[in-house]
Each structure stands twice: as C-alpha cells, then as structure tokens.
Amino acid sequence: MPFTPHLHTFEGYSSWVMTTQSTSSPRIWLVAHLDVVPASTALFSPVVKDGRMYGRGVYDIKMAIACYLRLMRELPHADIGMMITTDEEIGGMNGVHRLLEAGYRCDVALLPDGRFNWNLEKEAKGVLQIQRKA
C-alpha cells in the first residue's frame, strides 16, 4: 500500500489511521473497530459452514476492515482514510473521540456497523456520557 498507518494510543487503547493522501482530513473516513464484547474462549474459534464464516466478531464490522483495505488499495488517488479503533464496545471515548480531539476531520464518515438491510442512516442510538464536575 502506498500509505503508512499511524498508531495512536490513548489510555491503553490503540487506534490506527491511514489515508490515501497526506492529510488528517480526508473527504471520507472509513471507520471500524477491532474489539468485541467479552465471551468464552470457545466462541473465538471461527467455523466455516456452507461457505459462510461464523465466529465472534465476524459480522460485527470486521468484514468492513477487509473491504476498506481493498478499496484503499484499488483507489489510491481517492481522498479517503481508514480509522480503526479498539474501544468501540465500551463507549469509544479513547478511540474516535480522542482522534477527533487530536484534529482528525472529514466531510463524511462511513461506519457500516450492525445493520441488516444496508439502509443508510444519518443518526443512530448511542451512548450518552455525562461528566459531573466537582
């Protein structure tokens, strides 16, 4: 790939960003996460049945990372970037949130996480995090 990933670590959580252009504000960010909700060790061994893979995190956006890598390789002149975090399942405060605080921006962010029918959404439910100052 003609672009170099940059590693960021916030409070022990790693995030990787890479862009096809030399910028921290591509037109489009492709966003994904590597973490999964905890489970028994047995669930982390994928199984292939009838040409489909089953296992912990297989459907939950991990497929998007493979698609993003291919897209970036096939469109090296497009103004796109990929953002991969490791804290999405616990709120995202040390992933995307901190990357935005560090100055990363875009016009559009795509996060194909958890939809079954490929409908586009402009809003979604999320975590409300409130901090009370003493």
HUMOZI-V211671 format. One record per helix or strand of 3 or more residues. SS is the DSSP state (helix for helix, strand for strand). FROM is the first residue (numbers start at 1). TO is the last residue. Records with the same first field share a line. If there is no record, write none. Layout:
SS->FROM-TO, FROM-TO
This chain:
strand->6-10, 13-19, 28-33, 47-49, 52-54, 80-85, 108-110
helix->41-44, 58-74, 88-90, 96-101
